[in-house]
Amino acid sequence: MTGLEVLWLFLAVVIIFIILSTDPKSASGDIGDNNSTVLFLSVTESQKFFRSFTWSLVLLFYIGTLLINGY
């Protein structure tokens, strides 16, 4: 197993872990009259980093897949 394949496998595990550890219920963008709405909106803002980080990892995973298949 080459270094690229090890990195590819590591990226796959990290992507799976991040996706399974995020709570889609807390990412609700519904605005209501409840005081808990502020809590949900702040969670949505804080999850923007994780979303962009996850998509970056997915892009690296895709590029790694192309490189592994090219060899």
N, C-alpha and C positions, 0 to 999 in steps of 0.2 A: 504494500500500500504506500503510495507516494505521499509527499507532504501536502500536495493539493487535494488529494482524496481525504486526508485526515482533516484538513481545514473545511472541506465540503461537508463532511459528516458532523463536525463541530457546529457549523452554521445551521445545519438541519435541526440539531438538538436544541440549540439556543432559540431558533425561530419557534419551534413547537412549544418550548417552555414559556416563552413570552406570550404566545397566543393563548395558551391554556391558563396562564396566570392572570390575564386581564379579565375584568368583569364587564361584560357588555351592558348589564343593567345600569351600571353607574355612569355609562356614557350617554345617557338619555339627554336629549336636547329639548325636551318638552318644558314649556314654561307654565307654571301654575301659580296659584295664590298661596301655596304652602311655603313655610319657612325652610323646609328641606330642599327647596329648589336651588338655593344658593350653594348648598353643599354639592349637589349634582353638577351644577355649572362649573364649580371650581375643580371638580374631578375631571370634567371634560377638558378643561384647559390644561390640566397637568398631564393628561394622557396624550396630548399632541406630540410630545417628545417621544413617547413609546411608539406611537403610530409611525412617525417618520423614521425612527430607529429600526422598527420592524421592516418597513418597506425598503430601507437601505440594505438590511440583511438579506431580504428576499432578492434584491437586485444582485448582490454579491453571490448568492446561491445560484442564481440563474447563469451568471457569467462563469462561475466555477463549473457548472454543469456543461456549458458549451466548451470550455477548455478541456475538461476531462474527456468528453466525447470526441474532441478533435485529435487527441493523441492516440 
